[in-house]
Amino acid sequence: MPRETVILECTEARKEGKPPSRYLSSRNKKLQTEAVEKKKYNPFLRRRTLHREIKKA
């Protein structure tokens, strides 16, 4: 299957000294070759922030 699970991490939290929030999402590797970016809620900052795909450890 071309669909894979990706981890999205907040891009703004570390700049403000807070822990980053993370979400799981999926994407189709064949149709979407670039990294995923979504606006998601960060409970530590109490607002919607930009979350980007990170590499799995």
N, C-alpha and C positions, 0 to 999 in steps of 0.2 A: 504494500500500500504506500502511496506517495505522501499521505498525510502524516505529519509528525507533531509531537508535543513540544512546545517551546516555553521558556520561562521569561516572563516580562518583569523588569525591575524599574522602580521609580528613578527618574533622572534628577529630580530636584531635592530629594530628602537629604542626601549627604552634604549638599551645599549649605543647608540650614542646620546641620548638626543633629539630625534625627535619623532613626533607623529606616532603611528603605523598605517599602512594601513590595511584595512579589505576588504575581498571579501566574497561573498556568493557562495556556491557550493552545490552539492548534493551527497549523497552516498547511497548505498543499505545496509541497516542495517543487513540483513541476510547474505550477501556474504562478507561484509567488516566490521568486528567487531572492528578493531583497529582504532585509530584516523587518520584522513586524514592529509597528509603533501604534499604540492605542492610548486614548485618554481613559484612565481608570481612577477610582477613588483611593486615596491614601489616608488611612485612618489616623496615622501619626500627625499628619499636617491638616487633617480634617477638610480636605478639598480634592478636587479632581486634578491630577497631574499627568504628565506625559510618561508613559512606561515604554521602555525599549527592550527588544529581545537581547538576552545575554547568552553566552556560551555555557553549555552544561559542563559541570565539573567532572 
